[in-house]
């Protein structure tokens, strides 16, 4: 009898493994959920939710100590910070929201998703979860929002961490900006899942590993949100009859600002040209610039440990 029971147990275990393997490859949403759950747990982050002016806001939170609020970029979500958070949560308290209109946070049809509106919502979000003064970081469009927020609410911000922020006036046109200027549709917004590889090539110099089922799911989600992202892009870049206009400029909000700021940029950034780093630092009183070689638009995903170490050094938190 013990042999029969042991044999039955092994058969059931094998069936469970086979079923899980089939689900991993045949159900991309399942594989994405498993991977994100594992990465969040590894980084000490937990999913949370609150409501701001009737709109649900999903966010990740983990760690103890100084509070660092991190804002993702256009078409991204809160999990763009999960990899770097692994090296931050042992030292600081990380809070990474899905900006309204992205990820799992709410979208109000016909709402205002301009950079200034998102900055005001961020202030409501911070107030709602009990934050009064905190470190603030942002990537790309999230960096644009973070910079504008600092200009609007300077007393709330202990320091700024701007990773290749959108909105630097006078920067050389990037490869992506030249494509748009030539009349091509915004290349980071895709109509079909098979275009997703092109997006990865543009934002990364060295792609991080993404399991095939997870990549398929991400591609399908991005394509499904084509009209949604196009609409928000029109608000961020003020799209008119002559095409997309400039982003909300950062210099007027940050000029002369005394908030300590770390500007990080990938030297091989194809989305926003690295020349923006020194231009932005030049108008600020306490800005430091870190140019990362052999790195693209998303340094916190390509080189999370190096980026985290530099940031912790910047805010004076010992590792």
N, C-alpha and C positions, 0 to 999 in steps of 0.2 A: 504493500500500500504506500509506504513512504516514497518508493521509487515512482509510482504512478503520480502521486501528488507533485513530486519534484519535476517530473516530465511535463505535467500539465502547467505548472508555474512557468517553466522555461518556454513552453509554446505560447502562453499568454504574453509573456514578456517580449518574445520575438514579434508577435502580432502588434503589440503596442509600439515597438520600435519602427516596424514597417509602416504602420499607420501614421506615426509622427513624421517619418521621412516623406511619405506621399503628401501629407498636408503641407510640409515645408516647401515642396517643389510645385504642388498643384494649387495651393491657396496662398498667393503672394501676400494677401492681407494678414494671414496668420503668421507668416515668416517675419513680416515687418513688425508686427506686434511683439513677437517673441524677442526679436533682436533689440528693439527699443527698450523693452522691459529689462532685458539683461544689461544693456549698456547703462541705463539709468541707475539700476541697483549697484553696478560696479562703480559708478561715479558718486554714489551717495545721494541721489536725487529722487524725489517722490512727486507724483502728480498731484496737483492741487487745483482748486477752482474757486473763484469768487464772482461777484457781479458788480459791474460798474455802469451806472445809469441804465439799468435794465438789460445790459449786454453781458452774457457769460464770458469770463476771461479764464482760460486754462493757463496754468503755469507750473514750472518745476521748481522745487525748493529743496535745499539740503545744505548741511554744514553748520558751523557755529562761528561766531566772531563778527568782524566787520561785515556789513551788508553790502553786497555787490549785485546790482540789477543789470541784466544783460539783455539787449534788444537785437533780435535777428533781422536779416535783410529781406528784400523783396522776393516773393515766392518761397521763402524759407519758413522755418518754424522754430519753436523753442529747443528742439533737439539738435540744432546747429551748435549748441553750447555743451552738449552732453560729454563729448570727448575731452574737451579742455577742463570741464568741471571736475573730472577725476582727480586733477592735480590741484584744484582750488578748494574743494570742500573740506579737506583736512585742516584748512587754515582760515577760511572765510565762509560766510553764509551766502550762498548763491541763490538768486531768484531770477528765473528766466521765463517771461511770459510769452504766450502766443499773442502777438499784436492783433487787435481787432481786425477781422477780415482775413486772417491767416490761421493755419493750423486748426486747432479745435476751438478757437475763440469765435464769438458771434460776428455775424455780418448783417448790418441793417441795409436793406435795399434802398438806394438813393441817399445813403449817408455820406458824410464828409470823411474821406480817408486821406486827406492832405497831411503833410508832415506836421504842420502846426496843430491840426486837430488831433493827430496821434499823440503829440506832446502833451496836450491838455488832458487827454484820456489817461496818459501815463501818470500824470499828477493825481488824478482821481483814483487810479489803481493803487498808487503808493499810499495815499491817505487811507483808502479802504482797508489795506492790510497792515496799517499802523506804522508806516515808515515816515520819518520826518526829515532825516538827512542821511545820505547814503552815497556810495561810490556808484557811478553809472558808466556802462559801456555799451557799445553798439557796433555792428558790422554793416557796412554798405549803407543801405537806406536806414537801417537801425542806427548807424552812426550819425546820419543826418538828423534823425529824430532826437538822438541823445544830445547832439550839439545845440539844436534849437531849444530843447528842454532846458539845458544849462543856461542859455541866454534868457529864457523866460522865467525860470525859477532858480536863480543862482544860489540862493540860501539853502536849497535842498541838496546841493551836489557837493560832496567832499572832494571828488576827483573825477576826471573823465578818461575813458579808455576808448579811443576811436580807431577802429580797424577798417582801413580803406573806406572812409566815409564818403557817401554821395554828397555833392553840393559844393565842392571846392572851386571857387571861381578862378579862372586863369590857367587851370591845369591843361596839359597837352591832351588832345583827344585820344582816347583809348581805342583799341581795335574794335570793341563793341560799339563805341560811339561813332566811329567812322562808318561802320556798317549801317547804323541807323541814319546817319547823315546822307548816305548814298541812296536812301529810299527803301532799305530792307526793313521788314517788320522787326520789332524788338526781339533779338535772338534768344533772350532768356525766357520768353513766353512761347510755349510749344502748342501746336494743334494736334499732333499725333505722337504716341508714345515712342515711336522709332526715332524721333528727333532729340530724345533726352540725352543720348550720347554726346551730341554736339554741345549741349549745355555744360555737361561735365568737362568737356575739353576746354571750354572757355573759362570756367571758374577755377579749375585746378591746373597747377603745373605738374604736380605728382598726385594722382588720384588716390585717395584712401580706398581700401578694399571694401566693396559693397557686394554682399551675396547676390547672385543672379536673381532669385525670386524677389528679394527685397528691392532690387533695382527695377524690376518689372512693375512692382506695385507703385513705387515712387513715380515712374514714368507715366503710368496710367492716371494717377492722381493729378499730376501736373497738367496732362492733356485735358482732363475732365474740367479743370479750372481755367481753361483758356479764356473764356469770355469774362470771367470774374477777375482774373489777373489783368486783362486788357483794360477793364474799366478802372481798376485801382491805379494802374500805370498812368492812365490819363489824368488822374488827380495829382499824382506825385510829380509828373513831368509837364503838367499843364498842356496837354495835347490839344492843338487847334487845327484849323484848316491847312496850315503849312507844316504840320507834323509836330513832334514832341518839342516842347520848349525846355528851358533850363530847369534844373531842380532848385528847390529852395536853397538859396546861397547861405553857406555857413559863416563866411567872414563877418557879415553885419551882426550876427548873434554872438560871435566869439571874440571879436576885435577888442583888445584891451582886457579881456576877462582874466582874472587872477587865479582861476581854479587850476590846480595842477593837472596836467593833461599828458597822457602817453598816446602818441600817434604811431600805429603799427601798420606797415604796408608791405605787401609782397612785391619784390623787385620785378617779377614777371607777370604782374596783374594785367589781364587783358580786358577787364570790365571797367576799371577806373584807373587812370594812369598814375603811376607812382610819383610823378612830379607834384601831385597835390599835397604830399606830406610836408615838404618844406614851405610851400606857399601858405598852408594853414598854420604851421608853427610860427611863421614870421609875424602873424598878427596877434599872437597870444603872449602873455607875460611869463607863463610857467609851463611851456610845452617841451616835451622831449620826443625825439623821433627815433624809431627803430625800423630800419629797412631789412627785411628778411630775404636773403638770397635764395634763388632756386625755389621760389614760392609764388603761388598765384593769388587769387582774390580772397581766399578764405584761410588765412594762416592758422586760425584756431582749429580747423579741421585737418589741415596738412601737417602741422607741427605743433600739436597741442601741448606737449610737455615744455618745449622751448618757449612757447608763447606764455604759458602759465608762469614759468619761472621768472621771465622778464617782468610780467605784470605784478607778481607778488613782491619782487624787488622794488618796483616803482612805488607801490603803496606802503612799503615799509613793513610788510608782514613777514616775519622770519619763517623759513621753511622747516 
